């Protein structure tokens, strides 16, 4: 029987063999030297564990031990493994799993993982509406990365966007001086403007005086 340690070790050994020191330095520099990298481009990285993900989907159960082991690894590619795994296993995720995902959200934080985890959490709302109340709560969290999850959790929903919830979450984040918050507000509005530009125009008219210039610029891009 394959254990979570076996899966982790299989990936670890493959990553070690494929490591590219020159590219690793470039990738680390791009992320402001916050993390160590093997230097693997996305296609090469995903190819390493494609068969593992296929087996996991057939098994139909999330291996949280494996995900914890990967997340705790010092190399950033392993946090990407976790995100790719959760995307692959999205249909098996339930509301009760959010507590485990929150641990990933609140550690090793930077835009790359936060922007990978936002829709993973958000998509659970399609099977459990309790996510809506949780996202409203998160929109006022002391941790701005958690607030960013709440702001962007409905990205790409198009006309399935819960606009009442979106408005409340965005309003809760007005007045922030944090770039990553103001950018996220703009992105969420820009994304929704592709499906419902009139609503976004109305939102901007209502709240223009309270919106940061970064948010306004992003929100208006397609209007």
C-alpha positions as a Python dict, from the first residue, in 0.01 Angstrom:
ca = {
    (1, 'X'): (0, 0, 0),
    (2, 'X'): (134, 342, -100),
    (3, 'X'): (160, 581, 195),
    (4, 'X'): (161, 959, 188),
    (5, 'X'): (533, 946, 264),
    (6, 'X'): (587, 727, -43),
    (7, 'X'): (407, 978, -266),
    (8, 'X'): (598, 1266, -119),
    (9, 'X'): (933, 1090, -159),
    (10, 'X'): (857, 998, -520),
    (11, 'X'): (797, 1364, -603),
    (12, 'X'): (1091, 1483, -395),
    (13, 'X'): (1335, 1253, -573),
    (14, 'X'): (1206, 1359, -915),
    (15, 'X'): (1228, 1729, -825),
    (16, 'X'): (1586, 1682, -705),
    (17, 'X'): (1686, 1520, -1034),
    (18, 'X'): (1523, 1794, -1240),
    (19, 'X'): (1644, 2093, -1041),
    (20, 'X'): (1780, 2387, -1237),
    (21, 'X'): (1991, 2616, -1019),
    (22, 'X'): (1996, 2907, -1264),
    (23, 'X'): (1621, 2907, -1305),
    (24, 'X'): (1577, 2856, -931),
    (25, 'X'): (1761, 3181, -865),
    (26, 'X'): (1542, 3365, -1116),
    (27, 'X'): (1222, 3222, -967),
    (28, 'X'): (1330, 3306, -614),
    (29, 'X'): (1426, 3658, -717),
    (30, 'X'): (1085, 3708, -882),
    (31, 'X'): (927, 3619, -548),
    (32, 'X'): (1154, 3867, -368),
    (33, 'X'): (1370, 3583, -236),
    (34, 'X'): (1101, 3474, 7),
    (35, 'X'): (1121, 3106, -94),
    (36, 'X'): (1364, 2843, -219),
    (37, 'X'): (1298, 2686, -559),
    (38, 'X'): (1409, 2383, -755),
    (39, 'X'): (1371, 2597, -1066),
    (40, 'X'): (1111, 2379, -1238),
    (41, 'X'): (886, 2535, -1505),
    (42, 'X'): (517, 2456, -1456),
    (43, 'X'): (478, 2188, -1729),
    (44, 'X'): (782, 1997, -1608),
    (45, 'X'): (670, 2022, -1245),
    (46, 'X'): (316, 1903, -1313),
    (47, 'X'): (438, 1612, -1525),
    (48, 'X'): (618, 1471, -1218),
    (49, 'X'): (297, 1408, -1024),
    (50, 'X'): (35, 1377, -1297),
    (51, 'X'): (-3, 1002, -1245),
    (52, 'X'): (-28, 1049, -868),
    (53, 'X'): (-313, 1297, -909),
    (54, 'X'): (-492, 1061, -1146),
    (55, 'X'): (-474, 784, -887),
    (56, 'X'): (-596, 1019, -614),
    (57, 'X'): (-900, 1117, -821),
    (58, 'X'): (-985, 751, -877),
    (59, 'X'): (-952, 684, -505),
    (60, 'X'): (-1185, 979, -434),
    (61, 'X'): (-1040, 1075, -96),
    (62, 'X'): (-820, 1370, -3),
    (63, 'X'): (-490, 1266, 157),
    (64, 'X'): (-440, 1544, 410),
    (65, 'X'): (-127, 1382, 551),
    (66, 'X'): (32, 1403, 208),
    (67, 'X'): (-73, 1766, 169),
    (68, 'X'): (67, 1861, 509),
    (69, 'X'): (395, 1691, 425),
    (70, 'X'): (419, 1877, 95),
    (71, 'X'): (322, 2211, 245),
    (72, 'X'): (589, 2181, 512),
    (73, 'X'): (864, 2127, 255),
    (74, 'X'): (1107, 2418, 226),
    (75, 'X'): (1085, 2433, -155),
    (76, 'X'): (808, 2642, -306),
    (77, 'X'): (725, 2387, -574),
    (78, 'X'): (576, 2168, -303),
    (79, 'X'): (323, 2435, -210),
    (80, 'X'): (227, 2434, -578),
    (81, 'X'): (181, 2057, -555),
    (82, 'X'): (-74, 2118, -279),
    (83, 'X'): (-267, 2369, -488),
    (84, 'X'): (-268, 2147, -798),
    (85, 'X'): (-382, 1856, -583),
    (86, 'X'): (-673, 2053, -435),
    (87, 'X'): (-781, 2173, -780),
    (88, 'X'): (-777, 1814, -905),
    (89, 'X'): (-976, 1699, -601),
    (90, 'X'): (-1217, 1996, -592),
    (91, 'X'): (-1531, 1784, -625),
    (92, 'X'): (-1436, 1589, -315),
    (93, 'X'): (-1385, 1897, -96),
    (94, 'X'): (-1648, 1986, 163),
    (95, 'X'): (-1710, 2270, 405),
    (96, 'X'): (-1547, 2081, 689),
    (97, 'X'): (-1224, 2073, 486),
    (98, 'X'): (-1188, 2451, 497),
    (99, 'X'): (-1025, 2434, 840),
    (100, 'X'): (-742, 2229, 689),
    (101, 'X'): (-713, 2459, 387),
    (102, 'X'): (-708, 2763, 617),
    (103, 'X'): (-385, 2634, 765),
    (104, 'X'): (-230, 2665, 417),
    (105, 'X'): (-381, 3010, 371),
    (106, 'X'): (-233, 3141, 694),
    (107, 'X'): (122, 3014, 646),
    (108, 'X'): (397, 3066, 386),
    (109, 'X'): (186, 3352, 252),
    (110, 'X'): (246, 3531, -74),
    (111, 'X'): (28, 3620, -371),
    (112, 'X'): (106, 3299, -563),
    (113, 'X'): (-45, 3061, -308),
    (114, 'X'): (-322, 3296, -197),
    (115, 'X'): (-437, 3344, -556),
    (116, 'X'): (-429, 2968, -605),
    (117, 'X'): (-632, 2890, -296),
    (118, 'X'): (-904, 3158, -325),
    (119, 'X'): (-1125, 2982, -580),
    (120, 'X'): (-1058, 2640, -426),
    (121, 'X'): (-1229, 2766, -111),
    (122, 'X'): (-1484, 2970, -303),
    (123, 'X'): (-1601, 2680, -519),
    (124, 'X'): (-1713, 2489, -211),
    (125, 'X'): (-1999, 2743, -194),
    (126, 'X'): (-2163, 2563, -487),
    (127, 'X'): (-2233, 2267, -258),
    (128, 'X'): (-2250, 2444, 79),
    (129, 'X'): (-2374, 2802, 119),
    (130, 'X'): (-2208, 2831, 461),
    (131, 'X'): (-1900, 2943, 268),
    (132, 'X'): (-2078, 3272, 200),
    (133, 'X'): (-2102, 3360, 570),
    (134, 'X'): (-1744, 3247, 623),
    (135, 'X'): (-1614, 3467, 341),
    (136, 'X'): (-1802, 3764, 487),
    (137, 'X'): (-1632, 3692, 819),
    (138, 'X'): (-1292, 3653, 651),
    (139, 'X'): (-1341, 3988, 476),
    (140, 'X'): (-1283, 4154, 814),
    (141, 'X'): (-996, 3933, 931),
    (142, 'X'): (-684, 4093, 1078),
    (143, 'X'): (-474, 3906, 820),
    (144, 'X'): (-495, 4092, 488),
    (145, 'X'): (-411, 3774, 294),
    (146, 'X'): (-723, 3610, 439),
    (147, 'X'): (-921, 3918, 338),
    (148, 'X'): (-778, 3885, -14),
    (149, 'X'): (-912, 3528, -27),
    (150, 'X'): (-1259, 3661, 60),
    (151, 'X'): (-1240, 3940, -197),
    (152, 'X'): (-1138, 3715, -486),
    (153, 'X'): (-1311, 3387, -397),
    (154, 'X'): (-1580, 3444, -663),
    (155, 'X'): (-1345, 3511, -954),
    (156, 'X'): (-1457, 3363, -1289),
    (157, 'X'): (-1810, 3287, -1169),
    (158, 'X'): (-1951, 3527, -1428),
    (159, 'X'): (-2329, 3559, -1385),
    (160, 'X'): (-2324, 3310, -1099),
    (161, 'X'): (-2152, 3575, -888),
    (162, 'X'): (-2333, 3657, -564),
    (163, 'X'): (-2328, 4034, -609),
    (164, 'X'): (-2484, 4113, -271),
    (165, 'X'): (-2203, 3921, -100),
    (166, 'X'): (-1939, 4072, -329),
    (167, 'X'): (-2052, 4425, -248),
    (168, 'X'): (-2046, 4366, 128),
    (169, 'X'): (-1698, 4213, 114),
    (170, 'X'): (-1556, 4495, -98),
    (171, 'X'): (-1710, 4766, 118),
    (172, 'X'): (-1558, 4598, 425),
    (173, 'X'): (-1215, 4651, 269),
    (174, 'X'): (-1241, 5016, 167),
    (175, 'X'): (-989, 5243, 334),
    (176, 'X'): (-707, 4991, 328),
    (177, 'X'): (-357, 5109, 245),
    (178, 'X'): (-251, 4756, 155),
    (179, 'X'): (-167, 4725, -216),
    (180, 'X'): (-266, 4358, -234),
    (181, 'X'): (-612, 4442, -98),
    (182, 'X'): (-677, 4737, -328),
    (183, 'X'): (-551, 4540, -627),
    (184, 'X'): (-780, 4249, -536),
    (185, 'X'): (-1082, 4478, -512),
    (186, 'X'): (-1008, 4605, -860),
    (187, 'X'): (-952, 4257, -1000),
    (188, 'X'): (-1279, 4123, -864),
    (189, 'X'): (-1470, 4410, -1022),
    (190, 'X'): (-1274, 4392, -1348),
    (191, 'X'): (-1347, 4020, -1375),
    (192, 'X'): (-1719, 4064, -1311),
    (193, 'X'): (-1737, 4358, -1553),
    (194, 'X'): (-1685, 4110, -1838),
    (195, 'X'): (-2024, 3957, -1753),
    (196, 'X'): (-2215, 4247, -1601),
    (197, 'X'): (-2056, 4584, -1684),
    (198, 'X'): (-2365, 4779, -1579),
    (199, 'X'): (-2348, 4646, -1225),
    (200, 'X'): (-1981, 4733, -1199),
    (201, 'X'): (-2043, 5083, -1336),
    (202, 'X'): (-2315, 5128, -1075),
    (203, 'X'): (-2085, 5003, -802),
    (204, 'X'): (-1816, 5250, -902),
    (205, 'X'): (-2069, 5535, -911),
    (206, 'X'): (-2188, 5448, -560),
    (207, 'X'): (-1847, 5412, -403),
    (208, 'X'): (-1600, 5610, -619),
    (209, 'X'): (-1512, 5847, -333),
    (210, 'X'): (-1424, 5556, -107),
    (211, 'X'): (-1226, 5352, -357),
    (212, 'X'): (-848, 5353, -382),
    (213, 'X'): (-704, 5471, -718),
    (214, 'X'): (-549, 5125, -772),
    (215, 'X'): (-894, 4965, -734),
    (216, 'X'): (-1057, 5218, -966),
    (217, 'X'): (-795, 5170, -1235),
    (218, 'X'): (-830, 4791, -1233),
    (219, 'X'): (-1210, 4794, -1207),
    (220, 'X'): (-1247, 5030, -1503),
    (221, 'X'): (-1014, 4844, -1739),
    (222, 'X'): (-1288, 4685, -1953),
    (223, 'X'): (-1560, 4948, -1906),
}
